[in-house]
Amino acid sequence: MSKNNWRIGLTIILVILAFISFWDTFKLWTMTEEDRVEMQEKDPGKLLKMQQEAIRLGLDLQGGIHVVLRVKLEELDLGAREDAVDRAMQVIRNRVDGLGVAEPTIVKQGNDRIIVDLPGYTDANRAEELIGQTALLQFKLMETADNANLLLARMDSVIAQYERELKGETTGETAEETVTDDDVTAELTSETADTESSTSDDVVADLLGDDTGAVDTADLFGFDESGPLDEGDYPLTSRLEMSLFNSSTGTAWPMFAVNKDDYQKVSRWLSLPQVASLMPIDVQWAWSTRTEIRNNREVYYLYLLKRKVQFLGKFLENISLGRDQMGGFVVNFSLSGDGAARFAQLTGANIDKPLAIVLDDKVESAPFINSKIRRRGQITMGGTARIEDARNMEIVLKAGALPAPVEIIEKNVVGATLGADSISKGFNASLIGLALVLLFIAVYYRLSGIIADIGLLFNIFFLLAVMSALGATLTMPGIAGIILTIGMSVDSNILIFERIREELRTGKTVRASIDAGYDRAFVAIFDSHVTTLITAGALFLLGSGPIKGFAVTLFWGIVISLYTAFVITKQVFDFRKGYRKLSI
């Protein structure tokens, strides 16, 4: 066996490893949508493992969500700002992992911003709620119905006065315009007194009918939706429908149903300074987290809570999703140590009272305390809660609270259709470019060109296998990197072939020409590839997102190009050294 046959053995080993690495990607890419849905139903774990092992598609190829968050550092003490963004990134990463998104991108930008890319995930509303939620879970007691009614009576009076003042301004303007019209009408009437009867008839005819005197009274007696609205003395309570939590002791705790259409108006009234000043310091209003259906109407619930925080969600452990006896969704938890003792003290002292579960100042539910809870409990979700709502609560409680509030300053949703279009165009462009290159090389360099084409195909196959083994993400810039790699690989073979041609023109033998061609071309090829590798390394270290994807494909493409040129095709040319004439 020749001393250079090690190239054959090494290449065979690499081909086998590449097949193993690329197999999951090949199965996933060739799987029909029907087969994928069937596997999702029968064996979702196998499909997830296949997706994790295969080459992942980036946001621009499979669609997804791009979100830019700003951490509100100004709301933190100076000492807590130093690592707040890093801690927020970790919390967001834990939450995103709960969504099951493959290969999410979560990076820091500047001093207070976080970029989150979720490839393949298109539920923008759920992602926004989950990522931007502060997740401060608190347990609070409710205020009694008697105290709530007293407060509402005072608020009604202030809101009614506020509305009357607004209407008074509008009425004044209308009265002024009416007086002006009356003066003009009186002047016109005095000038035409001698024809009063006929003129009046003409005016009525002009206003109410056509030339024939026909009158259309529909507009005169129709309902005027734009007319002034008399709020009366109870503008707030007229929009609230009270429901009561009644205990065995006869005490009642209220929650108020507010029609979804009135939500904005009631919220505006509650935020008025003159209304807020009426609120006792120890109570607060809180809305429900979502709407519910009540008497065939979509309503929000409004709760009057005691402001004092009775318990914090950070003490909850072993959080898991479950169902109660009625089939509703619950989040189970356990307690230990000081948390268990505090919760037992809270529940034991407030048996037969509702305990509001407040997530980010919104009431998730307000179940009654039936007995002292020591070690285990559950958070009961609302009657209209979906599995996604329960899952969201489970995720945010497991991940913990963000160290500071965040705001979403940019949100882009890339649709799956656009991603599929990008894949199709990128794939077609790659195939067309590859076919033209293969054809040109084969025609121009004849048999040697065909050998170079084989090396080029090996180059692409090895590159995809490496990306699959690394769990890399393929993006549009990554596809551009693959196309650039094709060009670099062809360039290497062209340099070698031209050197061999020059040696053959000097009259050297085929063996001597091949050896000289590879030796003399090596320095130029190595220099150009090394400089490209340096550029790819800089892009990877300093770039982010798609730039890194381009850098990864470029880096490994260049390394593999060197291998195919000086190992695979070199081995084939070694077999051709015994030829008397070389087709090149």
C-alpha positions as CSV (number, residue, x, y, z in Angstrom):
1,M,0.0,0.0,0.0
2,S,1.3,3.4,-0.9
3,K,2.4,5.7,1.9
4,N,-0.2,8.2,0.7
5,N,-3.1,5.8,0.9
6,W,-3.8,7.2,4.4
7,R,-5.8,9.8,2.5
8,I,-8.3,7.1,1.4
9,G,-8.7,5.7,4.9
10,L,-9.2,9.2,6.5
11,T,-11.7,10.2,3.8
12,I,-13.8,7.0,4.2
13,I,-13.9,7.6,8.0
14,L,-14.9,11.2,7.5
15,V,-17.6,10.3,5.0
16,I,-19.1,7.8,7.4
17,L,-19.1,10.3,10.2
18,A,-20.6,12.9,7.9
19,F,-23.4,10.6,7.0
20,I,-24.2,9.9,10.6
21,S,-24.1,13.6,11.5
22,F,-26.3,14.6,8.5
23,W,-28.8,11.8,8.7
24,D,-31.3,13.6,11.0
25,T,-31.1,16.7,8.9
26,F,-31.7,14.6,5.7
27,K,-34.7,12.9,7.3
28,L,-36.2,16.1,8.6
29,W,-35.7,18.0,5.3
30,T,-37.2,15.2,3.2
31,M,-40.2,14.6,5.6
32,T,-43.6,15.6,4.3
33,E,-45.8,17.9,6.3
34,E,-48.3,15.0,6.9
35,D,-45.5,12.7,8.2
36,R,-44.3,15.5,10.5
37,V,-47.8,16.0,11.9
38,E,-48.2,12.3,12.4
39,M,-44.9,12.0,14.3
40,Q,-45.9,15.0,16.4
41,E,-49.0,13.2,17.5
42,K,-47.5,9.7,18.0
43,D,-43.9,10.4,19.2
44,P,-43.3,14.1,19.9
45,G,-40.1,13.3,21.7
46,K,-38.6,11.6,18.7
47,L,-39.5,14.6,16.5
48,L,-38.0,17.0,19.0
49,K,-34.8,15.0,19.2
50,M,-34.6,15.0,15.4
51,Q,-35.1,18.8,15.3
52,Q,-32.4,19.3,17.9
53,E,-29.9,17.1,16.0
54,A,-30.7,18.6,12.6
55,I,-29.4,21.8,11.1
56,R,-31.7,24.6,12.4
57,L,-33.1,27.2,10.2
58,G,-32.8,30.8,11.2
59,L,-35.4,33.5,11.7
60,D,-35.2,34.7,8.1
61,L,-35.8,31.2,6.7
62,Q,-38.5,29.5,8.9
63,G,-40.2,32.7,10.2
64,G,-40.4,33.7,13.8
65,I,-40.3,36.7,16.1
66,H,-37.6,39.4,16.6
67,V,-38.0,41.4,19.8
68,V,-35.9,44.2,21.2
69,L,-36.3,44.9,25.0
70,R,-35.2,47.8,27.1
71,V,-34.4,47.1,30.7
72,K,-35.7,50.0,32.8
73,L,-32.5,50.5,34.9
74,E,-33.7,53.9,36.0
75,E,-36.2,52.1,38.3
76,L,-33.4,50.4,40.2
77,D,-30.9,51.5,42.8
78,L,-27.4,52.3,41.6
79,G,-26.0,49.2,43.2
80,A,-28.5,46.9,41.6
81,R,-28.0,48.2,38.0
82,E,-24.6,46.6,37.5
83,D,-25.7,43.1,36.5
84,A,-29.4,43.7,36.0
85,V,-29.3,43.2,32.3
86,D,-27.4,39.9,32.6
87,R,-29.8,38.6,35.2
88,A,-32.7,39.7,33.0
89,M,-31.2,37.7,30.1
90,Q,-30.9,34.6,32.2
91,V,-34.5,34.9,33.3
92,I,-35.7,35.4,29.7
93,R,-33.6,32.5,28.5
94,N,-35.2,30.2,31.1
95,R,-38.7,31.4,30.0
96,V,-37.9,30.9,26.3
97,D,-36.6,27.4,27.0
98,G,-40.0,26.6,28.5
99,L,-41.6,27.6,25.1
100,G,-39.6,24.8,23.4
101,V,-38.1,27.2,20.8
102,A,-35.2,25.6,19.0
103,E,-32.0,27.6,18.9
104,P,-33.3,31.0,20.3
105,T,-30.9,33.9,20.1
106,I,-30.7,36.1,23.2
107,V,-28.0,38.7,23.2
108,K,-27.2,41.9,24.9
109,Q,-27.1,45.2,22.9
110,G,-25.6,48.3,24.4
111,N,-26.0,48.9,28.1
112,D,-29.7,48.3,28.6
113,R,-31.1,46.4,25.7
114,I,-31.7,42.7,25.0
115,I,-32.4,41.2,21.5
116,V,-34.5,38.0,21.4
117,D,-35.0,36.0,18.2
118,L,-37.4,33.1,18.3
119,P,-37.1,31.1,15.1
120,G,-40.2,29.1,14.1
121,Y,-42.3,30.7,16.8
122,T,-45.1,33.0,15.5
123,D,-47.4,33.5,18.4
124,A,-46.4,37.1,18.9
125,N,-48.9,37.9,21.7
126,R,-47.9,35.0,23.9
127,A,-44.2,35.6,23.3
128,E,-44.7,39.3,24.2
129,E,-46.6,38.4,27.4
130,L,-44.1,35.8,28.5
131,I,-40.9,37.7,27.7
132,G,-42.0,41.1,28.9
133,Q,-43.8,40.0,32.0
134,T,-42.1,41.0,35.3
135,A,-43.7,38.0,37.0
136,L,-44.0,39.5,40.4
137,L,-46.4,37.0,42.1
138,Q,-48.1,38.3,45.3
139,F,-50.9,37.0,47.5
140,K,-53.3,39.7,48.9
141,L,-56.6,39.7,50.8
142,M,-59.8,41.3,49.4
143,E,-61.8,44.2,50.8
144,T,-65.4,43.6,52.0
145,A,-68.5,44.5,50.0
146,D,-69.6,47.1,52.5
147,N,-66.4,49.1,52.3
148,A,-66.3,48.8,48.5
149,N,-69.8,50.2,48.2
150,L,-68.9,53.2,50.5
151,L,-65.9,53.9,48.3
152,L,-67.8,53.6,45.0
153,A,-70.5,56.0,46.3
154,R,-67.8,58.7,46.8
155,M,-66.1,57.9,43.5
156,D,-69.5,58.1,41.7
157,S,-70.0,61.6,43.0
158,V,-66.6,62.9,41.8
159,I,-66.8,61.2,38.4
160,A,-70.3,62.6,37.8
161,Q,-69.1,66.1,38.6
162,Y,-66.1,65.5,36.2
163,E,-68.5,64.4,33.4
164,R,-70.9,67.3,34.0
165,E,-68.0,69.8,33.7
166,L,-67.0,68.2,30.4
167,K,-70.6,68.4,29.1
168,G,-71.0,71.9,30.3
169,E,-68.1,73.0,28.0
170,T,-69.8,71.3,25.1
171,T,-73.3,72.7,25.9
172,G,-71.9,76.3,26.1
173,E,-70.5,76.1,22.6
174,T,-73.8,74.7,21.3
175,A,-75.9,77.4,23.0
176,E,-73.7,80.2,21.5
177,E,-74.2,78.7,18.0
178,T,-78.0,78.4,18.5
179,V,-78.4,82.1,19.6
180,T,-76.5,83.2,16.4
181,D,-78.8,81.1,14.3
182,D,-81.9,82.5,15.9
183,D,-80.8,86.1,15.4
184,V,-80.1,85.4,11.7
185,T,-83.5,83.7,11.3
186,A,-85.4,86.6,13.0
187,E,-83.7,89.1,10.7
188,L,-84.6,87.2,7.6
189,T,-88.2,86.7,8.8
190,S,-88.7,90.5,9.4
191,E,-87.5,91.3,5.9
192,T,-90.0,88.9,4.3
193,A,-93.0,89.5,6.5
194,D,-95.3,90.3,3.6
195,T,-94.8,86.8,2.2
196,E,-94.5,84.9,5.5
197,S,-96.9,82.1,4.7
198,S,-95.6,81.2,1.3
199,T,-91.9,81.6,2.5
200,S,-92.5,79.3,5.5
201,D,-94.0,76.7,3.2
202,D,-91.0,76.9,0.8
203,V,-88.5,76.6,3.7
204,V,-90.3,73.5,5.1
205,A,-90.4,72.0,1.6
206,D,-86.7,72.7,1.1
207,L,-85.8,71.2,4.5
208,L,-88.1,68.2,4.5
209,G,-88.8,67.2,1.0
210,D,-88.1,67.6,-2.7
211,D,-89.7,69.8,-5.3
212,T,-92.9,67.9,-5.1
213,G,-93.2,68.5,-1.4
214,A,-92.6,64.8,-0.4
215,V,-91.2,64.5,3.1
216,D,-88.7,61.9,4.5
217,T,-89.2,61.8,8.2
218,A,-86.8,58.8,8.8
219,D,-83.9,61.1,9.7
220,L,-86.0,63.4,11.9
221,F,-87.1,60.6,14.2
222,G,-84.2,58.2,14.0
223,F,-81.9,57.3,17.0
224,D,-79.1,59.8,17.3
225,E,-76.0,57.8,18.5
226,S,-73.9,61.0,18.6
227,G,-76.2,62.9,20.9
228,P,-75.1,63.9,24.4
229,L,-75.1,61.2,27.1
230,D,-76.5,61.9,30.5
231,E,-74.3,59.9,32.9
232,G,-76.5,60.6,35.8
233,D,-75.3,60.5,39.4
234,Y,-73.8,56.9,39.1
235,P,-71.5,56.8,36.1
236,L,-69.2,54.2,37.6
237,T,-71.5,51.9,39.3
238,S,-73.9,51.9,36.4
239,R,-71.1,50.1,34.5
240,L,-70.3,47.6,37.2
241,E,-72.1,44.4,37.8
242,M,-71.4,43.1,41.3
243,S,-70.7,39.5,42.1
244,L,-70.2,38.4,45.7
245,F,-68.0,35.9,47.5
246,N,-70.2,34.9,50.3
247,S,-68.7,33.1,53.3
248,S,-70.4,31.0,56.0
249,T,-70.0,33.9,58.5
250,G,-72.2,36.2,56.4
251,T,-69.4,38.4,55.2
252,A,-69.3,39.2,51.5
253,W,-66.4,40.2,49.2
254,P,-67.1,41.7,45.9
255,M,-65.7,41.5,42.4
256,F,-67.2,43.7,39.7
257,A,-67.9,42.6,36.1
258,V,-67.1,45.3,33.5
259,N,-68.1,45.0,29.9
260,K,-65.1,44.8,27.6
261,D,-66.3,47.8,25.7
262,D,-66.3,49.9,29.0
263,Y,-62.8,48.7,30.1
264,Q,-61.0,51.8,28.7
265,K,-63.5,54.3,30.1
266,V,-63.5,52.8,33.6
267,S,-59.7,52.5,33.6
268,R,-59.6,56.2,32.6
269,W,-62.0,57.2,35.4
270,L,-60.0,55.2,38.0
271,S,-56.8,56.9,36.9
272,L,-58.2,60.5,37.4
273,P,-56.2,62.4,40.1
274,Q,-59.4,63.5,41.9
275,V,-60.6,59.8,41.9
276,A,-57.2,58.4,43.0
277,S,-57.2,60.9,45.9
278,L,-60.3,59.2,47.3
279,M,-58.6,55.8,47.6
280,P,-57.6,54.9,51.1
281,I,-53.9,54.2,51.4
282,D,-54.4,50.6,52.3
283,V,-56.5,49.5,49.3
284,Q,-56.1,49.3,45.6
285,W,-58.1,48.4,42.4
286,A,-56.9,45.5,40.3
287,W,-58.1,44.1,37.0
288,S,-58.3,40.4,36.1
289,T,-55.6,39.0,33.8
290,R,-58.1,38.1,31.1
291,T,-61.7,38.4,30.0
292,E,-64.4,35.9,30.8
293,I,-67.8,35.2,29.5
294,R,-70.6,36.3,31.8
295,N,-74.3,36.2,30.7
296,N,-73.2,35.9,27.1
297,R,-71.0,39.0,27.5
298,E,-67.2,39.3,27.4
299,V,-66.2,41.1,30.7
300,Y,-63.2,42.0,32.8
301,Y,-63.4,41.6,36.5
302,L,-62.4,44.5,38.8
303,Y,-61.2,43.6,42.4
304,L,-60.8,45.8,45.5
305,L,-57.7,44.5,47.3
306,K,-56.0,45.3,50.5
307,R,-52.6,46.8,49.5
308,K,-50.6,44.8,52.0
309,V,-48.7,41.9,50.5
310,Q,-49.4,38.8,52.5
311,F,-47.1,36.4,50.7
312,L,-44.6,36.3,47.8
313,G,-44.4,33.9,44.9
314,K,-40.6,33.4,45.3
315,F,-41.2,31.0,48.2
316,L,-43.0,28.5,45.9
317,E,-41.2,25.3,44.9
318,N,-41.7,22.3,42.7
319,I,-44.1,24.2,40.4
320,S,-46.0,22.0,38.0
321,L,-49.1,22.1,35.8
322,G,-52.2,20.1,36.6
323,R,-56.0,20.0,36.7
324,D,-58.5,20.2,39.5
325,Q,-61.5,18.0,40.2
326,M,-63.6,20.1,37.8
327,G,-61.2,19.7,35.0
328,G,-59.8,23.3,35.2
329,F,-56.2,24.2,35.0
330,V,-54.2,24.7,38.1
331,V,-50.5,25.3,39.0
332,N,-49.4,23.0,41.8
333,F,-46.7,24.0,44.2
334,S,-45.0,23.0,47.4
335,L,-43.5,25.0,50.3
336,S,-40.7,24.4,52.7
337,G,-38.8,26.1,55.5
338,D,-39.8,29.7,56.3
339,G,-42.1,29.8,53.3
340,A,-44.2,26.9,54.5
341,A,-44.5,28.4,58.0
342,R,-45.5,31.9,56.7
343,F,-48.1,30.4,54.3
344,A,-49.6,28.2,57.0
345,Q,-49.8,31.3,59.3
346,L,-51.5,33.3,56.5
347,T,-54.0,30.6,55.5
348,G,-54.8,29.6,59.1
349,A,-55.7,33.1,60.1
350,N,-57.9,33.8,57.1
351,I,-60.0,30.6,56.6
352,D,-63.3,31.2,54.8
353,K,-61.9,34.3,53.1
354,P,-60.8,34.8,49.4
355,L,-57.1,35.2,48.8
356,A,-56.3,37.0,45.6
357,I,-53.4,35.7,43.5
358,V,-51.9,38.8,41.9
359,L,-49.4,38.5,39.0
360,D,-47.9,41.8,37.9
361,D,-50.7,43.8,39.6
362,K,-53.4,41.7,37.8
363,V,-55.6,39.2,39.6
364,E,-55.2,35.7,38.2
365,S,-57.9,34.2,40.5
366,A,-59.3,34.7,44.0
367,P,-60.0,31.3,45.5
368,F,-61.4,30.8,49.0
369,I,-59.1,29.5,51.8
370,N,-60.8,26.4,53.0
371,S,-58.2,25.2,55.4
372,K,-54.6,25.9,56.6
373,I,-52.1,25.1,53.9
374,R,-48.8,23.9,55.2
375,R,-46.7,22.1,52.5
376,R,-48.7,21.9,49.3
377,G,-51.1,24.1,47.4
378,Q,-52.3,25.1,44.0
379,I,-53.0,28.2,42.1
380,T,-56.5,27.9,40.5
381,M,-56.7,29.5,37.1
382,G,-59.7,31.4,35.9
383,G,-62.7,29.5,34.3
384,T,-61.7,30.7,30.8
385,A,-58.0,30.1,31.2
386,R,-56.5,28.1,28.3
387,I,-53.7,25.6,28.5
388,E,-51.4,28.4,27.2
389,D,-52.3,30.7,30.1
390,A,-51.6,28.0,32.7
391,R,-48.4,27.0,30.9
392,N,-47.3,30.7,30.9
393,M,-47.8,31.0,34.6
394,E,-45.9,27.8,35.2
395,I,-43.0,29.0,33.1
396,V,-42.7,32.5,34.6
397,L,-42.9,31.1,38.1
398,K,-40.2,28.6,37.5
399,A,-38.0,31.1,35.8
400,G,-38.5,33.7,38.5
401,A,-39.1,37.4,38.4
402,L,-37.1,39.9,36.2
403,P,-34.7,42.0,38.2
404,A,-36.2,45.2,36.6
405,P,-39.2,46.0,34.5
406,V,-38.7,45.8,30.7
407,E,-40.4,47.4,27.8
408,I,-40.7,46.1,24.2
409,I,-39.4,48.8,21.9
410,E,-39.3,46.8,18.7
411,K,-41.2,43.7,17.6
412,N,-41.1,42.1,14.2
413,V,-42.9,38.9,13.1
414,V,-41.5,37.1,10.1
415,G,-44.2,35.0,8.6
416,A,-43.7,31.3,7.6
417,T,-44.6,32.2,4.0
418,L,-41.8,34.7,3.8
419,G,-39.4,32.2,5.3
420,A,-40.5,29.5,2.8
421,D,-40.0,32.0,0.0
422,S,-36.5,32.8,1.2
423,I,-35.6,29.1,1.4
424,S,-36.9,28.5,-2.1
425,K,-35.1,31.4,-3.6
426,G,-31.9,30.7,-1.7
427,F,-32.0,27.0,-2.6
428,N,-32.7,27.7,-6.3
429,A,-29.9,30.3,-6.4
430,S,-27.5,27.9,-4.9
431,L,-28.5,25.1,-7.3
432,I,-28.2,27.3,-10.4
433,G,-24.9,28.7,-9.3
434,L,-23.5,25.3,-8.4
435,A,-24.7,23.8,-11.7
436,L,-23.1,26.6,-13.8
437,V,-19.8,26.2,-11.9
438,L,-19.8,22.4,-12.2
439,L,-20.5,22.7,-16.0
440,F,-17.9,25.3,-16.6
441,I,-15.2,23.4,-14.8
442,A,-16.1,20.2,-16.5
443,V,-16.0,21.7,-19.9
444,Y,-12.9,23.9,-19.5
445,Y,-10.7,21.3,-17.7
446,R,-12.3,18.2,-19.1
447,L,-11.6,15.0,-16.9
448,S,-9.6,17.0,-14.4
449,G,-12.6,19.4,-14.1
450,I,-14.9,16.5,-13.4
451,I,-12.5,15.4,-10.6
452,A,-12.7,19.0,-9.2
453,D,-16.5,18.8,-9.4
454,I,-16.4,15.7,-7.2
455,G,-14.2,17.4,-4.7
456,L,-16.6,20.4,-4.7
457,L,-19.6,18.2,-3.9
458,F,-17.6,16.6,-1.1
459,N,-16.9,20.1,0.1
460,I,-20.6,21.0,0.4
461,F,-21.5,17.6,1.9
462,F,-18.8,17.9,4.6
463,L,-19.8,21.5,5.3
464,L,-23.5,20.6,5.9
465,A,-22.4,17.6,8.1
466,V,-20.2,19.9,10.2
467,M,-23.0,22.4,10.7
468,S,-25.4,19.6,11.7
469,A,-22.8,18.3,14.2
470,L,-22.3,21.7,15.7
471,G,-26.0,22.4,15.9
472,A,-25.5,25.5,13.8
473,T,-28.3,27.7,12.6
474,L,-28.6,28.2,8.8
475,T,-29.6,31.7,7.8
476,M,-29.7,33.6,4.5
477,P,-26.2,35.0,5.2
478,G,-25.2,31.4,6.0
479,I,-26.4,30.4,2.5
480,A,-24.3,33.2,1.1
481,G,-21.3,31.8,3.0
482,I,-21.9,28.4,1.4
483,I,-22.0,30.0,-2.1
484,L,-18.8,31.9,-1.3
485,T,-17.2,28.6,-0.2
486,I,-18.1,27.1,-3.5
487,G,-16.2,29.9,-5.2
488,M,-13.2,29.5,-2.9
489,S,-13.1,25.8,-3.5
490,V,-13.2,26.3,-7.3
491,D,-10.5,28.9,-7.1
492,S,-8.2,26.5,-5.3
493,N,-8.6,23.9,-8.1
494,I,-8.1,26.5,-10.8
495,L,-4.8,27.6,-9.3
496,I,-3.6,24.0,-9.1
497,F,-4.7,23.1,-12.6
498,E,-3.1,26.1,-14.2
499,R,0.1,25.3,-12.5
500,I,0.0,21.8,-13.8
501,R,-0.7,23.1,-17.3
502,E,2.3,25.4,-17.1
503,E,4.5,22.5,-16.1
504,L,3.2,20.3,-18.9
505,R,4.0,23.1,-21.4
506,T,7.7,23.0,-20.4
507,G,7.8,19.4,-21.4
508,K,7.8,17.8,-18.0
509,T,6.2,14.4,-17.5
510,V,2.7,14.0,-16.1
511,R,4.1,12.9,-12.7
512,A,6.5,15.8,-12.4
513,S,3.9,18.3,-13.6
514,I,1.3,17.1,-10.9
515,D,3.9,17.2,-8.1
516,A,5.2,20.7,-9.2
517,G,1.7,22.0,-9.7
518,Y,0.5,21.1,-6.2
519,D,3.7,22.2,-4.5
520,R,3.8,25.6,-6.2
521,A,0.1,26.3,-5.9
522,F,0.0,25.4,-2.2
523,V,1.6,28.6,-0.9
524,A,-0.8,30.9,-2.8
525,I,-3.9,28.8,-1.8
526,F,-2.8,28.6,1.8
527,D,-2.2,32.4,2.1
528,S,-5.6,33.3,0.6
529,H,-7.4,30.7,2.8
530,V,-5.7,31.8,6.0
531,T,-6.5,35.5,5.4
532,T,-10.1,34.5,4.8
533,L,-10.1,32.4,8.0
534,I,-8.9,35.5,10.0
535,T,-11.7,37.5,8.6
536,A,-14.3,34.8,9.5
537,G,-12.9,34.7,13.0
538,A,-13.2,38.4,13.4
539,L,-16.8,38.4,12.1
540,F,-17.7,35.6,14.6
541,L,-16.1,37.3,17.6
542,L,-17.4,40.8,16.9
543,G,-20.6,40.1,15.0
544,S,-24.0,38.9,16.2
545,G,-27.0,36.9,14.9
546,P,-26.8,36.4,11.1
547,I,-23.3,37.8,10.9
548,K,-22.1,34.9,13.1
549,G,-24.0,32.4,10.9
550,F,-22.1,33.7,7.9
551,A,-18.8,33.5,9.8
552,V,-19.4,29.9,10.8
553,T,-20.2,28.6,7.3
554,L,-17.3,30.6,5.8
555,F,-14.8,29.4,8.4
556,W,-15.6,25.7,8.1
557,G,-16.1,26.0,4.3
558,I,-12.6,27.3,3.9
559,V,-11.1,24.6,6.2
560,I,-12.9,21.8,4.3
561,S,-11.9,23.4,1.0
562,L,-8.2,23.0,1.9
563,Y,-8.9,19.4,2.8
564,T,-10.7,18.5,-0.4
565,A,-8.1,20.2,-2.6
566,F,-5.0,18.7,-1.0
567,V,-6.3,15.4,0.2
568,I,-9.3,14.1,-1.9
569,T,-8.5,15.5,-5.3
570,K,-4.7,15.1,-4.7
571,Q,-5.3,11.4,-4.1
572,V,-7.1,11.1,-7.4
573,F,-4.3,12.9,-9.2
574,D,-1.8,10.6,-7.6
575,F,-3.5,7.7,-9.3
576,R,-3.2,9.6,-12.6
577,K,0.6,10.1,-12.3
578,G,1.2,7.0,-14.4
579,Y,-0.7,8.3,-17.4
580,R,1.2,9.3,-20.5
581,K,-1.2,12.1,-21.2
582,L,-3.3,14.2,-18.8
583,S,-6.8,15.4,-19.7
584,I,-6.6,19.0,-18.3
